[in-house]
Amino acid sequence: MCVREITIVETVIKEDIKLVGLSALMTTTVPAMEETIKLLREKAPFCKIVVGGAVLTKEYADKIGADKYAKDAMEGVRYARSIYGK
């Protein structure tokens, strides 16, 4: 577990963040994304998680426990609006 995963989770809890977006552009960053999702599920189950990026697929997003795979930023925005109605 890295400092960045802990920082994300601590910030989500402290600020009561309801949605986190994670992006991976290289396969080397995907394990950290998976670890972050595991920590968020454990420590902040109220938070929804949307993932995307050049190296991700919907199948992999499902495998690592994300709530939503977004093929681009606007799909992530639409997902947030569908949940929070803004």
HTML snippet that shows the backbone in 3Dmol.js (N, CA, C, O; Angstrom):
<script src="https://3Dmol.org/build/3Dmol-min.js"></script>
<div id="view" style="width:600px;height:400px;position:relative"></div>
<script>
const pdb = `
ATOM      1  N   MET A   1       0.858  -1.178   0.000  1.00  0.00           N
ATOM      2  CA  MET A   1       0.000   0.000   0.000  1.00  0.00           C
ATOM      3  C   MET A   1       0.900   1.236   0.000  1.00  0.00           C
ATOM      4  O   MET A   1       1.863   1.318   0.762  1.00  0.00           O
ATOM      5  N   CYS A   2       0.574   2.179  -0.856  1.00  0.00           N
ATOM      6  CA  CYS A   2       1.371   3.397  -1.001  1.00  0.00           C
ATOM      7  C   CYS A   2       0.699   4.578  -0.306  1.00  0.00           C
ATOM      8  O   CYS A   2      -0.480   4.540   0.045  1.00  0.00           O
ATOM      9  N   VAL A   3       1.481   5.603  -0.128  1.00  0.00           N
ATOM     10  CA  VAL A   3       0.989   6.824   0.506  1.00  0.00           C
ATOM     11  C   VAL A   3      -0.167   7.416  -0.288  1.00  0.00           C
ATOM     12  O   VAL A   3      -1.118   7.928   0.303  1.00  0.00           O
ATOM     13  N   ARG A   4      -0.104   7.356  -1.623  1.00  0.00           N
ATOM     14  CA  ARG A   4      -1.160   7.979  -2.425  1.00  0.00           C
ATOM     15  C   ARG A   4      -2.512   7.316  -2.200  1.00  0.00           C
ATOM     16  O   ARG A   4      -3.533   8.003  -2.169  1.00  0.00           O
ATOM     17  N   GLU A   5      -2.541   5.979  -2.040  1.00  0.00           N
ATOM     18  CA  GLU A   5      -3.818   5.304  -1.773  1.00  0.00           C
ATOM     19  C   GLU A   5      -4.388   5.743  -0.426  1.00  0.00           C
ATOM     20  O   GLU A   5      -5.581   6.017  -0.298  1.00  0.00           O
ATOM     21  N   ILE A   6      -3.520   5.801   0.562  1.00  0.00           N
ATOM     22  CA  ILE A   6      -3.953   6.229   1.893  1.00  0.00           C
ATOM     23  C   ILE A   6      -4.445   7.670   1.849  1.00  0.00           C
ATOM     24  O   ILE A   6      -5.461   7.995   2.463  1.00  0.00           O
ATOM     25  N   THR A   7      -3.734   8.538   1.130  1.00  0.00           N
ATOM     26  CA  THR A   7      -4.129   9.941   1.015  1.00  0.00           C
ATOM     27  C   THR A   7      -5.502  10.071   0.368  1.00  0.00           C
ATOM     28  O   THR A   7      -6.329  10.855   0.832  1.00  0.00           O
ATOM     29  N   ILE A   8      -5.753   9.322  -0.683  1.00  0.00           N
ATOM     30  CA  ILE A   8      -7.065   9.380  -1.343  1.00  0.00           C
ATOM     31  C   ILE A   8      -8.156   8.958  -0.377  1.00  0.00           C
ATOM     32  O   ILE A   8      -9.164   9.651  -0.245  1.00  0.00           O
ATOM     33  N   VAL A   9      -7.974   7.844   0.295  1.00  0.00           N
ATOM     34  CA  VAL A   9      -8.998   7.338   1.208  1.00  0.00           C
ATOM     35  C   VAL A   9      -9.219   8.296   2.376  1.00  0.00           C
ATOM     36  O   VAL A   9     -10.363   8.571   2.739  1.00  0.00           O
ATOM     37  N   GLU A  10      -8.157   8.798   2.959  1.00  0.00           N
ATOM     38  CA  GLU A  10      -8.300   9.757   4.069  1.00  0.00           C
ATOM     39  C   GLU A  10      -9.047  11.006   3.623  1.00  0.00           C
ATOM     40  O   GLU A  10      -9.880  11.522   4.368  1.00  0.00           O
ATOM     41  N   THR A  11      -8.768  11.496   2.433  1.00  0.00           N
ATOM     42  CA  THR A  11      -9.438  12.690   1.921  1.00  0.00           C
ATOM     43  C   THR A  11     -10.916  12.410   1.670  1.00  0.00           C
ATOM     44  O   THR A  11     -11.764  13.242   1.994  1.00  0.00           O
ATOM     45  N   VAL A  12     -11.236  11.257   1.098  1.00  0.00           N
ATOM     46  CA  VAL A  12     -12.634  10.878   0.861  1.00  0.00           C
ATOM     47  C   VAL A  12     -13.409  10.886   2.172  1.00  0.00           C
ATOM     48  O   VAL A  12     -14.520  11.412   2.236  1.00  0.00           O
ATOM     49  N   ILE A  13     -12.835  10.314   3.199  1.00  0.00           N
ATOM     50  CA  ILE A  13     -13.515  10.247   4.500  1.00  0.00           C
ATOM     51  C   ILE A  13     -13.633  11.641   5.115  1.00  0.00           C
ATOM     52  O   ILE A  13     -14.715  12.039   5.548  1.00  0.00           O
ATOM     53  N   LYS A  14     -12.537  12.374   5.155  1.00  0.00           N
ATOM     54  CA  LYS A  14     -12.528  13.703   5.787  1.00  0.00           C
ATOM     55  C   LYS A  14     -13.486  14.670   5.106  1.00  0.00           C
ATOM     56  O   LYS A  14     -14.184  15.429   5.778  1.00  0.00           O
ATOM     57  N   GLU A  15     -13.523  14.649   3.782  1.00  0.00           N
ATOM     58  CA  GLU A  15     -14.337  15.605   3.036  1.00  0.00           C
ATOM     59  C   GLU A  15     -15.711  15.051   2.651  1.00  0.00           C
ATOM     60  O   GLU A  15     -16.498  15.734   1.995  1.00  0.00           O
ATOM     61  N   ASP A  16     -15.996  13.815   3.058  1.00  0.00           N
ATOM     62  CA  ASP A  16     -17.266  13.149   2.746  1.00  0.00           C
ATOM     63  C   ASP A  16     -17.528  13.163   1.240  1.00  0.00           C
ATOM     64  O   ASP A  16     -18.609  13.541   0.787  1.00  0.00           O
ATOM     65  N   ILE A  17     -16.537  12.752   0.490  1.00  0.00           N
ATOM     66  CA  ILE A  17     -16.613  12.733  -0.971  1.00  0.00           C
ATOM     67  C   ILE A  17     -17.446  11.537  -1.416  1.00  0.00           C
ATOM     68  O   ILE A  17     -17.224  10.411  -0.970  1.00  0.00           O
ATOM     69  N   LYS A  18     -18.398  11.791  -2.289  1.00  0.00           N
ATOM     70  CA  LYS A  18     -19.345  10.757  -2.702  1.00  0.00           C
ATOM     71  C   LYS A  18     -18.948  10.019  -3.977  1.00  0.00           C
ATOM     72  O   LYS A  18     -19.480   8.945  -4.258  1.00  0.00           O
ATOM     73  N   LEU A  19     -18.011  10.588  -4.760  1.00  0.00           N
ATOM     74  CA  LEU A  19     -17.607   9.963  -6.011  1.00  0.00           C
ATOM     75  C   LEU A  19     -16.136  10.237  -6.268  1.00  0.00           C
ATOM     76  O   LEU A  19     -15.678  11.375  -6.172  1.00  0.00           O
ATOM     77  N   VAL A  20     -15.400   9.179  -6.596  1.00  0.00           N
ATOM     78  CA  VAL A  20     -13.983   9.306  -6.927  1.00  0.00           C
ATOM     79  C   VAL A  20     -13.776   8.796  -8.339  1.00  0.00           C
ATOM     80  O   VAL A  20     -14.311   7.753  -8.715  1.00  0.00           O
ATOM     81  N   GLY A  21     -13.000   9.532  -9.120  1.00  0.00           N
ATOM     82  CA  GLY A  21     -12.614   9.098 -10.451  1.00  0.00           C
ATOM     83  C   GLY A  21     -11.144   8.738 -10.460  1.00  0.00           C
ATOM     84  O   GLY A  21     -10.303   9.508  -9.996  1.00  0.00           O
ATOM     85  N   LEU A  22     -10.837   7.565 -10.990  1.00  0.00           N
ATOM     86  CA  LEU A  22      -9.455   7.103 -11.092  1.00  0.00           C
ATOM     87  C   LEU A  22      -9.161   6.796 -12.555  1.00  0.00           C
ATOM     88  O   LEU A  22      -9.993   6.222 -13.259  1.00  0.00           O
ATOM     89  N   SER A  23      -7.971   7.182 -13.005  1.00  0.00           N
ATOM     90  CA  SER A  23      -7.590   6.963 -14.393  1.00  0.00           C
ATOM     91  C   SER A  23      -6.209   6.338 -14.464  1.00  0.00           C
ATOM     92  O   SER A  23      -5.319   6.681 -13.685  1.00  0.00           O
ATOM     93  N   ALA A  24      -6.037   5.415 -15.407  1.00  0.00           N
ATOM     94  CA  ALA A  24      -4.740   4.779 -15.616  1.00  0.00           C
ATOM     95  C   ALA A  24      -4.360   4.911 -17.086  1.00  0.00           C
ATOM     96  O   ALA A  24      -5.121   4.526 -17.974  1.00  0.00           O
ATOM     97  N   LEU A  25      -3.194   5.451 -17.325  1.00  0.00           N
ATOM     98  CA  LEU A  25      -2.702   5.583 -18.690  1.00  0.00           C
ATOM     99  C   LEU A  25      -1.634   4.542 -19.013  1.00  0.00           C
ATOM    100  O   LEU A  25      -1.316   4.310 -20.179  1.00  0.00           O
ATOM    101  N   MET A  26      -1.084   3.919 -17.976  1.00  0.00           N
ATOM    102  CA  MET A  26      -0.074   2.879 -18.166  1.00  0.00           C
ATOM    103  C   MET A  26      -0.444   1.663 -17.313  1.00  0.00           C
ATOM    104  O   MET A  26      -1.010   1.806 -16.229  1.00  0.00           O
ATOM    105  N   THR A  27      -0.129   0.493 -17.798  1.00  0.00           N
ATOM    106  CA  THR A  27      -0.469  -0.726 -17.051  1.00  0.00           C
ATOM    107  C   THR A  27       0.221  -0.779 -15.695  1.00  0.00           C
ATOM    108  O   THR A  27      -0.261  -1.455 -14.786  1.00  0.00           O
ATOM    109  N   THR A  28       1.319  -0.093 -15.547  1.00  0.00           N
ATOM    110  CA  THR A  28       2.040  -0.120 -14.269  1.00  0.00           C
ATOM    111  C   THR A  28       1.277   0.574 -13.149  1.00  0.00           C
ATOM    112  O   THR A  28       1.573   0.343 -11.976  1.00  0.00           O
ATOM    113  N   THR A  29       0.300   1.420 -13.478  1.00  0.00           N
ATOM    114  CA  THR A  29      -0.464   2.127 -12.447  1.00  0.00           C
ATOM    115  C   THR A  29      -1.739   1.387 -12.043  1.00  0.00           C
ATOM    116  O   THR A  29      -2.379   1.754 -11.057  1.00  0.00           O
ATOM    117  N   VAL A  30      -2.110   0.358 -12.790  1.00  0.00           N
ATOM    118  CA  VAL A  30      -3.357  -0.356 -12.509  1.00  0.00           C
ATOM    119  C   VAL A  30      -3.352  -1.057 -11.148  1.00  0.00           C
ATOM    120  O   VAL A  30      -4.376  -1.022 -10.466  1.00  0.00           O
ATOM    121  N   PRO A  31      -2.253  -1.694 -10.713  1.00  0.00           N
ATOM    122  CA  PRO A  31      -2.280  -2.308  -9.377  1.00  0.00           C
ATOM    123  C   PRO A  31      -2.577  -1.304  -8.254  1.00  0.00           C
ATOM    124  O   PRO A  31      -3.263  -1.640  -7.288  1.00  0.00           O
ATOM    125  N   ALA A  32      -2.067  -0.085  -8.380  1.00  0.00           N
ATOM    126  CA  ALA A  32      -2.361   0.941  -7.377  1.00  0.00           C
ATOM    127  C   ALA A  32      -3.833   1.312  -7.411  1.00  0.00           C
ATOM    128  O   ALA A  32      -4.429   1.582  -6.369  1.00  0.00           O
ATOM    129  N   MET A  33      -4.424   1.328  -8.596  1.00  0.00           N
ATOM    130  CA  MET A  33      -5.854   1.619  -8.719  1.00  0.00           C
ATOM    131  C   MET A  33      -6.672   0.534  -8.012  1.00  0.00           C
ATOM    132  O   MET A  33      -7.615   0.833  -7.280  1.00  0.00           O
ATOM    133  N   GLU A  34      -6.304  -0.707  -8.239  1.00  0.00           N
ATOM    134  CA  GLU A  34      -7.013  -1.814  -7.599  1.00  0.00           C
ATOM    135  C   GLU A  34      -6.895  -1.735  -6.076  1.00  0.00           C
ATOM    136  O   GLU A  34      -7.872  -1.976  -5.366  1.00  0.00           O
ATOM    137  N   GLU A  35      -5.725  -1.406  -5.580  1.00  0.00           N
ATOM    138  CA  GLU A  35      -5.506  -1.289  -4.134  1.00  0.00           C
ATOM    139  C   GLU A  35      -6.320  -0.122  -3.565  1.00  0.00           C
ATOM    140  O   GLU A  35      -6.893  -0.239  -2.482  1.00  0.00           O
ATOM    141  N   THR A  36      -6.374   0.984  -4.278  1.00  0.00           N
ATOM    142  CA  THR A  36      -7.169   2.134  -3.844  1.00  0.00           C
ATOM    143  C   THR A  36      -8.646   1.763  -3.740  1.00  0.00           C
ATOM    144  O   THR A  36      -9.319   2.142  -2.781  1.00  0.00           O
ATOM    145  N   ILE A  37      -9.146   1.026  -4.721  1.00  0.00           N
ATOM    146  CA  ILE A  37     -10.552   0.604  -4.695  1.00  0.00           C
ATOM    147  C   ILE A  37     -10.822  -0.302  -3.503  1.00  0.00           C
ATOM    148  O   ILE A  37     -11.842  -0.155  -2.830  1.00  0.00           O
ATOM    149  N   LYS A  38      -9.922  -1.231  -3.240  1.00  0.00           N
ATOM    150  CA  LYS A  38     -10.091  -2.116  -2.082  1.00  0.00           C
ATOM    151  C   LYS A  38     -10.170  -1.319  -0.781  1.00  0.00           C
ATOM    152  O   LYS A  38     -11.020  -1.582   0.069  1.00  0.00           O
ATOM    153  N   LEU A  39      -9.280  -0.349  -0.639  1.00  0.00           N
ATOM    154  CA  LEU A  39      -9.284   0.490   0.565  1.00  0.00           C
ATOM    155  C   LEU A  39     -10.551   1.329   0.663  1.00  0.00           C
ATOM    156  O   LEU A  39     -11.124   1.471   1.744  1.00  0.00           O
ATOM    157  N   LEU A  40     -10.987   1.883  -0.456  1.00  0.00           N
ATOM    158  CA  LEU A  40     -12.215   2.680  -0.437  1.00  0.00           C
ATOM    159  C   LEU A  40     -13.417   1.817  -0.054  1.00  0.00           C
ATOM    160  O   LEU A  40     -14.275   2.260   0.709  1.00  0.00           O
ATOM    161  N   ARG A  41     -13.485   0.601  -0.570  1.00  0.00           N
ATOM    162  CA  ARG A  41     -14.598  -0.303  -0.230  1.00  0.00           C
ATOM    163  C   ARG A  41     -14.613  -0.607   1.267  1.00  0.00           C
ATOM    164  O   ARG A  41     -15.674  -0.711   1.882  1.00  0.00           O
ATOM    165  N   GLU A  42     -13.430  -0.747   1.835  1.00  0.00           N
ATOM    166  CA  GLU A  42     -13.320  -1.067   3.258  1.00  0.00           C
ATOM    167  C   GLU A  42     -13.598   0.138   4.155  1.00  0.00           C
ATOM    168  O   GLU A  42     -14.348   0.036   5.126  1.00  0.00           O
ATOM    169  N   LYS A  43     -12.998   1.265   3.829  1.00  0.00           N
ATOM    170  CA  LYS A  43     -13.025   2.431   4.720  1.00  0.00           C
ATOM    171  C   LYS A  43     -14.096   3.465   4.379  1.00  0.00           C
ATOM    172  O   LYS A  43     -14.514   4.229   5.249  1.00  0.00           O
ATOM    173  N   ALA A  44     -14.544   3.499   3.121  1.00  0.00           N
ATOM    174  CA  ALA A  44     -15.512   4.511   2.690  1.00  0.00           C
ATOM    175  C   ALA A  44     -16.530   3.879   1.735  1.00  0.00           C
ATOM    176  O   ALA A  44     -16.604   4.261   0.567  1.00  0.00           O
ATOM    177  N   PRO A  45     -17.307   2.924   2.224  1.00  0.00           N
ATOM    178  CA  PRO A  45     -18.235   2.218   1.329  1.00  0.00           C
ATOM    179  C   PRO A  45     -19.324   3.105   0.724  1.00  0.00           C
ATOM    180  O   PRO A  45     -20.002   2.695  -0.218  1.00  0.00           O
ATOM    181  N   PHE A  46     -19.492   4.288   1.246  1.00  0.00           N
ATOM    182  CA  PHE A  46     -20.487   5.239   0.731  1.00  0.00           C
ATOM    183  C   PHE A  46     -20.046   5.881  -0.576  1.00  0.00           C
ATOM    184  O   PHE A  46     -20.865   6.481  -1.274  1.00  0.00           O
ATOM    185  N   CYS A  47     -18.767   5.766  -0.919  1.00  0.00           N
ATOM    186  CA  CYS A  47     -18.195   6.445  -2.074  1.00  0.00           C
ATOM    187  C   CYS A  47     -18.323   5.586  -3.334  1.00  0.00           C
ATOM    188  O   CYS A  47     -17.972   4.407  -3.324  1.00  0.00           O
ATOM    189  N   LYS A  48     -18.822   6.178  -4.407  1.00  0.00           N
ATOM    190  CA  LYS A  48     -18.874   5.518  -5.711  1.00  0.00           C
ATOM    191  C   LYS A  48     -17.532   5.722  -6.409  1.00  0.00           C
ATOM    192  O   LYS A  48     -16.854   6.725  -6.188  1.00  0.00           O
ATOM    193  N   ILE A  49     -17.158   4.760  -7.252  1.00  0.00           N
ATOM    194  CA  ILE A  49     -15.863   4.814  -7.919  1.00  0.00           C
ATOM    195  C   ILE A  49     -16.052   4.616  -9.414  1.00  0.00           C
ATOM    196  O   ILE A  49     -16.616   3.615  -9.856  1.00  0.00           O
ATOM    197  N   VAL A  50     -15.574   5.583 -10.181  1.00  0.00           N
ATOM    198  CA  VAL A  50     -15.594   5.485 -11.645  1.00  0.00           C
ATOM    199  C   VAL A  50     -14.148   5.438 -12.119  1.00  0.00           C
ATOM    200  O   VAL A  50     -13.305   6.207 -11.656  1.00  0.00           O
ATOM    201  N   VAL A  51     -13.869   4.523 -13.050  1.00  0.00           N
ATOM    202  CA  VAL A  51     -12.513   4.370 -13.558  1.00  0.00           C
ATOM    203  C   VAL A  51     -12.494   4.466 -15.074  1.00  0.00           C
ATOM    204  O   VAL A  51     -13.497   4.224 -15.745  1.00  0.00           O
ATOM    205  N   GLY A  52     -11.337   4.822 -15.592  1.00  0.00           N
ATOM    206  CA  GLY A  52     -11.148   4.897 -17.033  1.00  0.00           C
ATOM    207  C   GLY A  52      -9.677   5.036 -17.342  1.00  0.00           C
ATOM    208  O   GLY A  52      -8.824   4.930 -16.460  1.00  0.00           O
ATOM    209  N   GLY A  53      -9.398   5.270 -18.586  1.00  0.00           N
ATOM    210  CA  GLY A  53      -8.017   5.447 -19.009  1.00  0.00           C
ATOM    211  C   GLY A  53      -7.673   4.534 -20.150  1.00  0.00           C
ATOM    212  O   GLY A  53      -8.400   3.588 -20.452  1.00  0.00           O
ATOM    213  N   ALA A  54      -6.566   4.823 -20.778  1.00  0.00           N
ATOM    214  CA  ALA A  54      -6.170   4.144 -22.003  1.00  0.00           C
ATOM    215  C   ALA A  54      -5.997   2.639 -21.856  1.00  0.00           C
ATOM    216  O   ALA A  54      -6.215   1.902 -22.817  1.00  0.00           O
ATOM    217  N   VAL A  55      -5.613   2.170 -20.679  1.00  0.00           N
ATOM    218  CA  VAL A  55      -5.316   0.745 -20.516  1.00  0.00           C
ATOM    219  C   VAL A  55      -6.448  -0.056 -19.881  1.00  0.00           C
ATOM    220  O   VAL A  55      -6.299  -1.256 -19.653  1.00  0.00           O
ATOM    221  N   LEU A  56      -7.573   0.587 -19.593  1.00  0.00           N
ATOM    222  CA  LEU A  56      -8.668  -0.111 -18.912  1.00  0.00           C
ATOM    223  C   LEU A  56      -9.773  -0.521 -19.869  1.00  0.00           C
ATOM    224  O   LEU A  56      -9.981   0.091 -20.917  1.00  0.00           O
ATOM    225  N   THR A  57     -10.471  -1.569 -19.478  1.00  0.00           N
ATOM    226  CA  THR A  57     -11.669  -2.020 -20.177  1.00  0.00           C
ATOM    227  C   THR A  57     -12.787  -2.158 -19.149  1.00  0.00           C
ATOM    228  O   THR A  57     -12.533  -2.161 -17.944  1.00  0.00           O
ATOM    229  N   LYS A  58     -14.006  -2.271 -19.620  1.00  0.00           N
ATOM    230  CA  LYS A  58     -15.132  -2.474 -18.712  1.00  0.00           C
ATOM    231  C   LYS A  58     -14.950  -3.772 -17.927  1.00  0.00           C
ATOM    232  O   LYS A  58     -15.239  -3.825 -16.732  1.00  0.00           O
ATOM    233  N   GLU A  59     -14.477  -4.800 -18.593  1.00  0.00           N
ATOM    234  CA  GLU A  59     -14.280  -6.088 -17.930  1.00  0.00           C
ATOM    235  C   GLU A  59     -13.276  -5.972 -16.782  1.00  0.00           C
ATOM    236  O   GLU A  59     -13.487  -6.525 -15.702  1.00  0.00           O
ATOM    237  N   TYR A  60     -12.189  -5.250 -17.026  1.00  0.00           N
ATOM    238  CA  TYR A  60     -11.203  -5.090 -15.971  1.00  0.00           C
ATOM    239  C   TYR A  60     -11.737  -4.197 -14.851  1.00  0.00           C
ATOM    240  O   TYR A  60     -11.470  -4.451 -13.677  1.00  0.00           O
ATOM    241  N   ALA A  61     -12.475  -3.172 -15.201  1.00  0.00           N
ATOM    242  CA  ALA A  61     -13.083  -2.297 -14.189  1.00  0.00           C
ATOM    243  C   ALA A  61     -14.005  -3.113 -13.280  1.00  0.00           C
ATOM    244  O   ALA A  61     -14.017  -2.922 -12.064  1.00  0.00           O
ATOM    245  N   ASP A  62     -14.771  -4.015 -13.874  1.00  0.00           N
ATOM    246  CA  ASP A  62     -15.638  -4.892 -13.080  1.00  0.00           C
ATOM    247  C   ASP A  62     -14.806  -5.797 -12.171  1.00  0.00           C
ATOM    248  O   ASP A  62     -15.147  -6.000 -11.006  1.00  0.00           O
ATOM    249  N   LYS A  63     -13.722  -6.331 -12.709  1.00  0.00           N
ATOM    250  CA  LYS A  63     -12.860  -7.240 -11.952  1.00  0.00           C
ATOM    251  C   LYS A  63     -12.249  -6.575 -10.726  1.00  0.00           C
ATOM    252  O   LYS A  63     -12.121  -7.211  -9.680  1.00  0.00           O
ATOM    253  N   ILE A  64     -11.870  -5.308 -10.840  1.00  0.00           N
ATOM    254  CA  ILE A  64     -11.234  -4.631  -9.705  1.00  0.00           C
ATOM    255  C   ILE A  64     -12.238  -3.935  -8.790  1.00  0.00           C
ATOM    256  O   ILE A  64     -11.843  -3.291  -7.819  1.00  0.00           O
ATOM    257  N   GLY A  65     -13.528  -4.059  -9.089  1.00  0.00           N
ATOM    258  CA  GLY A  65     -14.552  -3.583  -8.170  1.00  0.00           C
ATOM    259  C   GLY A  65     -15.033  -2.166  -8.346  1.00  0.00           C
ATOM    260  O   GLY A  65     -15.649  -1.613  -7.435  1.00  0.00           O
ATOM    261  N   ALA A  66     -14.773  -1.555  -9.490  1.00  0.00           N
ATOM    262  CA  ALA A  66     -15.273  -0.196  -9.732  1.00  0.00           C
ATOM    263  C   ALA A  66     -16.788  -0.233  -9.927  1.00  0.00           C
ATOM    264  O   ALA A  66     -17.344  -1.240 -10.367  1.00  0.00           O
ATOM    265  N   ASP A  67     -17.442   0.870  -9.596  1.00  0.00           N
ATOM    266  CA  ASP A  67     -18.882   0.982  -9.831  1.00  0.00           C
ATOM    267  C   ASP A  67     -19.193   1.244 -11.292  1.00  0.00           C
ATOM    268  O   ASP A  67     -20.249   0.858 -11.794  1.00  0.00           O
ATOM    269  N   LYS A  68     -18.259   1.906 -11.971  1.00  0.00           N
ATOM    270  CA  LYS A  68     -18.521   2.322 -13.356  1.00  0.00           C
ATOM    271  C   LYS A  68     -17.217   2.413 -14.127  1.00  0.00           C
ATOM    272  O   LYS A  68     -16.207   2.889 -13.609  1.00  0.00           O
ATOM    273  N   TYR A  69     -17.247   1.953 -15.365  1.00  0.00           N
ATOM    274  CA  TYR A  69     -16.167   2.178 -16.316  1.00  0.00           C
ATOM    275  C   TYR A  69     -16.622   3.296 -17.246  1.00  0.00           C
ATOM    276  O   TYR A  69     -17.715   3.233 -17.809  1.00  0.00           O
ATOM    277  N   ALA A  70     -15.799   4.302 -17.405  1.00  0.00           N
ATOM    278  CA  ALA A  70     -16.108   5.406 -18.317  1.00  0.00           C
ATOM    279  C   ALA A  70     -15.071   5.417 -19.433  1.00  0.00           C
ATOM    280  O   ALA A  70     -13.869   5.482 -19.176  1.00  0.00           O
ATOM    281  N   LYS A  71     -15.544   5.352 -20.669  1.00  0.00           N
ATOM    282  CA  LYS A  71     -14.619   5.331 -21.807  1.00  0.00           C
ATOM    283  C   LYS A  71     -13.966   6.686 -22.037  1.00  0.00           C
ATOM    284  O   LYS A  71     -12.917   6.771 -22.675  1.00  0.00           O
ATOM    285  N   ASP A  72     -14.588   7.754 -21.516  1.00  0.00           N
ATOM    286  CA  ASP A  72     -14.007   9.091 -21.623  1.00  0.00           C
ATOM    287  C   ASP A  72     -14.541   9.954 -20.476  1.00  0.00           C
ATOM    288  O   ASP A  72     -15.419   9.538 -19.720  1.00  0.00           O
ATOM    289  N   ALA A  73     -13.994  11.151 -20.367  1.00  0.00           N
ATOM    290  CA  ALA A  73     -14.355  12.029 -19.250  1.00  0.00           C
ATOM    291  C   ALA A  73     -15.840  12.381 -19.233  1.00  0.00           C
ATOM    292  O   ALA A  73     -16.449  12.436 -18.164  1.00  0.00           O
ATOM    293  N   MET A  74     -16.417  12.615 -20.383  1.00  0.00           N
ATOM    294  CA  MET A  74     -17.843  12.988 -20.419  1.00  0.00           C
ATOM    295  C   MET A  74     -18.741  11.855 -19.943  1.00  0.00           C
ATOM    296  O   MET A  74     -19.787  12.109 -19.345  1.00  0.00           O
ATOM    297  N   GLU A  75     -18.356  10.620 -20.197  1.00  0.00           N
ATOM    298  CA  GLU A  75     -19.142   9.504 -19.668  1.00  0.00           C
ATOM    299  C   GLU A  75     -19.087   9.497 -18.143  1.00  0.00           C
ATOM    300  O   GLU A  75     -20.075   9.168 -17.486  1.00  0.00           O
ATOM    301  N   GLY A  76     -17.937   9.857 -17.581  1.00  0.00           N
ATOM    302  CA  GLY A  76     -17.819   9.990 -16.132  1.00  0.00           C
ATOM    303  C   GLY A  76     -18.716  11.088 -15.586  1.00  0.00           C
ATOM    304  O   GLY A  76     -19.334  10.926 -14.534  1.00  0.00           O
ATOM    305  N   VAL A  77     -18.786  12.208 -16.301  1.00  0.00           N
ATOM    306  CA  VAL A  77     -19.662  13.312 -15.905  1.00  0.00           C
ATOM    307  C   VAL A  77     -21.122  12.880 -15.955  1.00  0.00           C
ATOM    308  O   VAL A  77     -21.892  13.174 -15.040  1.00  0.00           O
ATOM    309  N   ARG A  78     -21.502  12.186 -17.017  1.00  0.00           N
ATOM    310  CA  ARG A  78     -22.892  11.708 -17.122  1.00  0.00           C
ATOM    311  C   ARG A  78     -23.232  10.738 -15.985  1.00  0.00           C
ATOM    312  O   ARG A  78     -24.341  10.764 -15.450  1.00  0.00           O
ATOM    313  N   TYR A  79     -22.286   9.899 -15.629  1.00  0.00           N
ATOM    314  CA  TYR A  79     -22.501   8.966 -14.514  1.00  0.00           C
ATOM    315  C   TYR A  79     -22.732   9.739 -13.212  1.00  0.00           C
ATOM    316  O   TYR A  79     -23.657   9.438 -12.458  1.00  0.00           O
ATOM    317  N   ALA A  80     -21.891  10.724 -12.963  1.00  0.00           N
ATOM    318  CA  ALA A  80     -22.051  11.534 -11.747  1.00  0.00           C
ATOM    319  C   ALA A  80     -23.408  12.224 -11.734  1.00  0.00           C
ATOM    320  O   ALA A  80     -24.081  12.247 -10.704  1.00  0.00           O
ATOM    321  N   ARG A  81     -23.810  12.780 -12.854  1.00  0.00           N
ATOM    322  CA  ARG A  81     -25.128  13.437 -12.936  1.00  0.00           C
ATOM    323  C   ARG A  81     -26.261  12.453 -12.727  1.00  0.00           C
ATOM    324  O   ARG A  81     -27.268  12.790 -12.104  1.00  0.00           O
ATOM    325  N   SER A  82     -26.109  11.243 -13.237  1.00  0.00           N
ATOM    326  CA  SER A  82     -27.183  10.252 -13.066  1.00  0.00           C
ATOM    327  C   SER A  82     -27.348   9.860 -11.599  1.00  0.00           C
ATOM    328  O   SER A  82     -28.449   9.525 -11.162  1.00  0.00           O
ATOM    329  N   ILE A  83     -26.279   9.903 -10.861  1.00  0.00           N
ATOM    330  CA  ILE A  83     -26.338   9.543  -9.437  1.00  0.00           C
ATOM    331  C   ILE A  83     -26.817  10.720  -8.589  1.00  0.00           C
ATOM    332  O   ILE A  83     -27.670  10.566  -7.715  1.00  0.00           O
ATOM    333  N   TYR A  84     -26.260  11.885  -8.859  1.00  0.00           N
ATOM    334  CA  TYR A  84     -26.490  13.029  -7.987  1.00  0.00           C
ATOM    335  C   TYR A  84     -27.449  14.063  -8.557  1.00  0.00           C
ATOM    336  O   TYR A  84     -27.753  15.058  -7.900  1.00  0.00           O
ATOM    337  N   GLY A  85     -27.922  13.834  -9.768  1.00  0.00           N
ATOM    338  CA  GLY A  85     -28.950  14.678 -10.340  1.00  0.00           C
ATOM    339  C   GLY A  85     -28.577  16.136 -10.547  1.00  0.00           C
ATOM    340  O   GLY A  85     -29.433  17.012 -10.427  1.00  0.00           O
ATOM    341  N   LYS A  86     -27.347  16.406 -10.848  1.00  0.00           N
ATOM    342  CA  LYS A  86     -26.918  17.801 -11.069  1.00  0.00           C
ATOM    343  C   LYS A  86     -26.428  17.974 -12.469  1.00  0.00           C
ATOM    344  O   LYS A  86     -26.024  19.073 -12.851  1.00  0.00           O
TER     345      LYS A  86
END
`;
const viewer = $3Dmol.createViewer("view");
viewer.addModel(pdb, "pdb");
viewer.setStyle({}, {cartoon: {color: "spectrum"}});
viewer.zoomTo();
viewer.render();
</script>
